[in-house]
Amino acid sequence: MVTMYIGMNDKDLHRQVLADEAFYKAIGEYIESCTIFEAKGLYHGELEKSLKLEIYDENEAYYIEVAKKLCIILNQAEIIVNGKFIAA
């Protein structure tokens, strides 16, 4: 299983600018099946809405590349994949 964490605040504006559905749509472009948990997280001391994805696949390398693409699309500084901080 691959676990991915995505904060929902824009990296430049430090607030959520994309609607939840935009996040789900972007994720769905690259990940066919997963479970998504909505949570709150802290990133550099800043509280934000976050998503935890559980992906029942072992191809970590693929999801690292997905995380790099999603960083750009969702304007994220980094996304966590199996405990590794991934940037675009």
Backbone as ProteinMPNN parsed JSONL, in Angstrom:
{"seq_chain_A": "MVTMYIGMNDKDLHRQVLADEAFYKAIGEYIESCTIFEAKGLYHGELEKSLKLEIYDENEAYYIEVAKKLCIILNQAEIIVNGKFIAA", "coords_chain_A": {"N_chain_A": [[0.833, -1.176, 0.0], [0.463, 2.248, -0.734], [0.831, 5.351, 0.814], [-0.335, 8.628, 0.757], [-0.049, 12.072, 1.448], [-1.669, 15.134, 1.179], [-1.659, 18.533, 1.461], [-4.093, 21.159, 1.469], [-3.846, 23.885, 1.211], [-2.865, 26.633, -0.794], [0.464, 27.015, -1.842], [1.618, 29.523, -2.108], [-0.252, 31.455, -1.364], [-1.081, 30.641, 1.088], [-3.574, 29.686, 1.909], [-6.618, 27.887, 1.275], [-7.41, 27.772, -2.053], [-8.405, 26.385, -4.188], [-11.358, 24.575, -4.866], [-12.677, 21.786, -3.025], [-13.579, 19.771, -4.78], [-12.019, 20.232, -7.048], [-9.529, 19.343, -6.186], [-10.085, 16.589, -5.818], [-10.742, 15.9, -8.448], [-8.308, 16.386, -9.803], [-6.644, 14.519, -8.535], [-7.949, 12.18, -9.302], [-7.288, 12.066, -11.982], [-4.863, 10.801, -12.092], [-4.848, 8.734, -10.264], [-6.507, 5.853, -10.06], [-7.957, 4.287, -8.183], [-8.547, 4.627, -4.762], [-8.631, 5.242, -1.209], [-9.821, 8.089, 0.377], [-9.169, 10.207, 3.012], [-10.367, 12.943, 4.801], [-8.719, 15.444, 6.614], [-7.143, 17.484, 9.173], [-4.161, 19.296, 9.163], [-0.822, 20.312, 10.103], [1.482, 22.426, 8.581], [4.573, 23.599, 8.532], [3.824, 24.955, 10.85], [1.389, 26.007, 10.153], [-2.055, 25.695, 10.082], [-4.054, 23.548, 8.121], [-6.528, 22.216, 5.879], [-6.342, 18.846, 4.954], [-5.586, 15.982, 2.874], [-5.558, 12.485, 3.16], [-4.437, 9.801, 1.401], [-4.994, 6.433, 0.765], [-3.622, 4.022, -1.099], [-4.048, 1.112, -2.778], [-1.686, -0.325, -3.899], [1.564, -1.252, -4.919], [3.453, 0.169, -6.288], [5.469, 2.366, -5.67], [7.26, 4.155, -6.937], [5.851, 5.097, -9.171], [3.848, 6.637, -7.899], [5.35, 8.577, -6.673], [6.147, 10.058, -8.877], [3.609, 10.902, -9.675], [2.98, 12.515, -7.476], [4.812, 14.607, -7.865], [3.765, 15.765, -10.189], [1.224, 16.512, -9.245], [1.97, 18.381, -7.336], [2.591, 20.573, -8.918], [0.17, 21.028, -10.347], [-1.677, 21.45, -8.246], [-0.486, 23.47, -6.888], [1.378, 23.015, -4.709], [3.921, 22.922, -2.2], [5.178, 20.582, -1.435], [4.42, 17.067, -1.392], [3.623, 14.298, 0.588], [4.772, 11.02, 0.257], [4.571, 7.849, 1.322], [5.986, 8.644, 3.642], [8.044, 10.17, 2.587], [9.113, 13.356, 1.578], [8.036, 14.923, -1.25], [8.786, 17.011, -3.902], [8.021, 19.168, -6.708]], "CA_chain_A": [[0.0, 0.0, 0.0], [1.132, 3.544, -0.779], [0.087, 6.386, 1.521], [0.007, 9.958, 0.265], [-0.657, 13.187, 2.183], [-1.697, 16.356, 0.375], [-2.27, 19.699, 2.084], [-4.972, 21.823, 0.512], [-3.552, 25.311, 1.09], [-1.979, 27.071, -1.861], [1.789, 27.254, -1.252], [1.972, 30.937, -2.174], [-1.258, 32.287, -0.697], [-1.251, 30.096, 2.446], [-4.99, 29.42, 2.177], [-7.178, 27.031, 0.239], [-8.009, 28.545, -3.145], [-9.121, 25.448, -5.052], [-12.463, 23.865, -4.219], [-12.409, 20.37, -2.744], [-13.827, 18.971, -5.984], [-10.868, 20.39, -7.949], [-8.502, 18.434, -5.683], [-10.493, 15.22, -6.131], [-10.654, 15.706, -9.896], [-6.881, 16.285, -10.162], [-6.169, 13.226, -8.032], [-8.571, 11.15, -10.139], [-6.628, 12.011, -13.284], [-3.654, 9.974, -11.986], [-5.054, 7.614, -9.359], [-7.793, 5.252, -10.424], [-8.672, 3.778, -7.011], [-7.923, 4.868, -3.47], [-9.502, 5.749, -0.164], [-9.393, 9.432, 0.751], [-9.607, 10.678, 4.319], [-10.179, 14.375, 5.02], [-8.119, 15.676, 7.927], [-6.488, 18.774, 9.351], [-2.748, 19.09, 9.423], [0.035, 21.479, 10.261], [2.627, 22.474, 7.683], [5.38, 24.732, 8.997], [3.05, 25.653, 11.869], [0.166, 26.564, 9.583], [-3.144, 24.724, 10.034], [-4.728, 23.464, 6.83], [-7.266, 21.015, 5.538], [-5.43, 17.928, 4.27], [-6.126, 14.709, 2.411], [-4.724, 11.289, 3.279], [-4.847, 8.806, 0.412], [-4.484, 5.067, 0.879], [-3.661, 3.467, -2.449], [-3.723, -0.311, -2.667], [-0.757, -0.606, -4.986], [2.932, -1.279, -4.382], [4.341, 0.872, -7.212], [5.797, 3.654, -5.053], [7.93, 5.027, -7.912], [4.799, 5.746, -9.963], [3.152, 7.639, -7.091], [6.276, 9.694, -6.48], [6.008, 10.879, -10.092], [2.28, 11.516, -9.577], [3.083, 13.587, -6.487], [5.51, 15.726, -8.507], [2.803, 16.412, -11.091], [0.176, 17.135, -8.435], [2.549, 19.58, -6.72], [2.463, 21.662, -9.888], [-1.243, 21.256, -10.642], [-2.377, 21.935, -7.057], [0.389, 24.502, -6.323], [1.853, 22.543, -3.407], [5.379, 22.909, -2.036], [5.544, 19.166, -1.422], [3.407, 16.061, -1.05], [4.289, 13.185, 1.253], [4.489, 9.681, -0.261], [5.199, 6.865, 2.2], [6.905, 9.297, 4.573], [9.053, 10.937, 1.873], [8.628, 14.652, 1.088], [8.255, 14.983, -2.694], [8.533, 18.331, -4.517], [7.996, 19.139, -8.185]], "C_chain_A": [[0.886, 1.251, 0.0], [0.232, 4.543, -0.051], [0.603, 7.746, 1.071], [-0.732, 10.996, 1.102], [-0.542, 14.45, 1.341], [-2.382, 17.454, 1.184], [-3.081, 20.445, 1.035], [-4.767, 23.336, 0.426], [-2.634, 25.558, -0.094], [-0.632, 27.462, -1.245], [2.176, 28.731, -1.228], [1.023, 31.823, -1.359], [-1.556, 31.833, 0.737], [-2.717, 29.988, 2.867], [-5.502, 28.547, 1.044], [-7.855, 27.898, -0.811], [-8.771, 27.65, -4.116], [-10.213, 24.758, -4.248], [-12.07, 22.399, -4.01], [-12.555, 19.522, -3.999], [-12.684, 19.082, -6.99], [-9.722, 19.476, -7.508], [-8.84, 16.998, -6.06], [-10.374, 14.933, -7.628], [-9.195, 15.538, -10.333], [-6.307, 14.948, -9.728], [-6.68, 12.097, -8.927], [-7.979, 11.032, -11.525], [-5.451, 11.034, -13.276], [-3.833, 8.728, -11.125], [-6.454, 7.077, -9.577], [-8.611, 4.837, -9.21], [-7.873, 4.061, -5.751], [-9.005, 5.224, -2.46], [-8.945, 7.094, 0.26], [-10.023, 9.795, 2.09], [-9.362, 12.181, 4.383], [-9.698, 14.579, 6.446], [-7.685, 17.128, 8.025], [-5.042, 18.488, 9.69], [-2.035, 20.404, 9.644], [1.197, 21.359, 9.287], [3.38, 23.747, 8.012], [4.573, 25.609, 9.954], [1.729, 26.227, 11.405], [-0.897, 25.465, 9.465], [-3.795, 24.741, 8.653], [-5.519, 22.177, 6.726], [-6.326, 20.144, 4.706], [-6.173, 16.676, 3.831], [-5.093, 13.611, 2.648], [-5.284, 10.275, 2.297], [-4.201, 7.472, 0.739], [-4.723, 4.399, -0.464], [-3.202, 2.022, -2.37], [-2.948, -0.761, -3.891], [0.637, -0.539, -4.372], [3.913, -0.466, -5.223], [4.649, 2.284, -6.701], [6.405, 4.628, -6.057], [6.905, 5.777, -8.767], [4.155, 6.873, -9.17], [4.059, 8.792, -6.69], [6.208, 10.632, -7.685], [4.653, 11.582, -10.115], [2.333, 12.696, -8.608], [3.781, 14.811, -7.082], [4.567, 16.493, -9.426], [1.726, 17.146, -10.3], [0.7, 18.366, -7.695], [2.377, 20.786, -7.639], [0.992, 22.012, -10.095], [-1.966, 21.91, -9.468], [-1.614, 23.043, -6.326], [0.775, 24.187, -4.875], [3.376, 22.602, -3.355], [5.892, 21.481, -2.079], [4.345, 18.328, -1.026], [4.168, 14.891, -0.446], [3.818, 11.861, 0.642], [5.284, 8.7, 0.591], [6.289, 7.491, 3.082], [8.001, 10.118, 3.919], [8.428, 12.239, 1.36], [9.033, 14.803, -0.37], [7.885, 16.377, -3.194], [8.594, 18.187, -6.022], [9.393, 19.282, -8.757]], "O_chain_A": [[1.925, 1.29, 0.658], [-0.978, 4.575, -0.273], [1.809, 7.984, 1.01], [-1.905, 10.817, 1.427], [0.535, 14.793, 0.853], [-3.55, 17.322, 1.55], [-2.782, 20.367, -0.156], [-5.447, 24.002, -0.354], [-1.726, 24.77, -0.358], [-0.595, 28.165, -0.235], [2.989, 29.14, -0.398], [1.441, 32.806, -0.749], [-2.201, 32.55, 1.501], [-3.053, 30.177, 4.036], [-4.89, 28.477, -0.022], [-8.764, 28.668, -0.499], [-9.688, 28.113, -4.796], [-10.011, 24.401, -3.087], [-11.236, 21.856, -4.734], [-11.731, 18.643, -4.25], [-12.406, 18.125, -7.712], [-9.024, 18.903, -8.345], [-7.985, 16.269, -6.563], [-9.954, 13.846, -8.025], [-8.881, 14.658, -11.134], [-5.564, 14.315, -10.478], [-5.936, 11.177, -9.267], [-8.145, 10.005, -12.183], [-5.079, 10.499, -14.32], [-3.062, 7.775, -11.24], [-7.449, 7.752, -9.315], [-9.829, 5.013, -9.199], [-6.678, 3.774, -5.679], [-10.154, 5.474, -2.825], [-7.741, 7.232, 0.479], [-11.236, 9.702, 2.275], [-8.27, 12.644, 4.055], [-10.21, 13.957, 7.377], [-7.839, 17.903, 7.081], [-4.738, 17.544, 10.42], [-2.587, 21.477, 9.398], [1.821, 20.303, 9.185], [2.876, 24.849, 7.793], [4.625, 26.837, 9.886], [1.022, 26.867, 12.183], [-0.668, 24.437, 8.829], [-4.055, 25.803, 8.088], [-5.223, 21.184, 7.39], [-5.6, 20.651, 3.851], [-7.243, 16.354, 4.346], [-3.906, 13.787, 2.37], [-6.464, 9.929, 2.354], [-2.992, 7.398, 0.964], [-5.86, 4.231, -0.907], [-2.082, 1.746, -1.939], [-3.453, -1.457, -4.773], [0.845, 0.177, -3.392], [5.099, -0.42, -4.898], [4.148, 3.271, -7.24], [6.09, 5.817, -6.024], [7.081, 6.962, -9.052], [3.935, 7.957, -9.71], [3.57, 9.882, -6.396], [6.211, 11.853, -7.529], [4.563, 12.736, -10.531], [1.785, 13.76, -8.897], [3.369, 15.941, -6.819], [4.57, 17.724, -9.441], [1.357, 18.27, -10.641], [-0.061, 19.303, -7.453], [2.055, 21.884, -7.185], [0.62, 23.183, -10.022], [-2.775, 22.817, -9.664], [-2.046, 23.501, -5.268], [0.535, 24.972, -3.958], [4.043, 22.358, -4.361], [6.924, 21.204, -2.691], [3.393, 18.811, -0.413], [5.246, 14.536, -0.924], [2.618, 11.615, 0.525], [6.515, 8.714, 0.586], [7.372, 6.929, 3.242], [8.817, 10.713, 4.623], [7.344, 12.224, 0.777], [10.22, 14.81, -0.696], [6.784, 16.861, -2.93], [9.141, 17.219, -6.549], [9.565, 19.279, -9.976]]}, "name": "protein", "num_of_chains": 1, "seq": "MVTMYIGMNDKDLHRQVLADEAFYKAIGEYIESCTIFEAKGLYHGELEKSLKLEIYDENEAYYIEVAKKLCIILNQAEIIVNGKFIAA"}
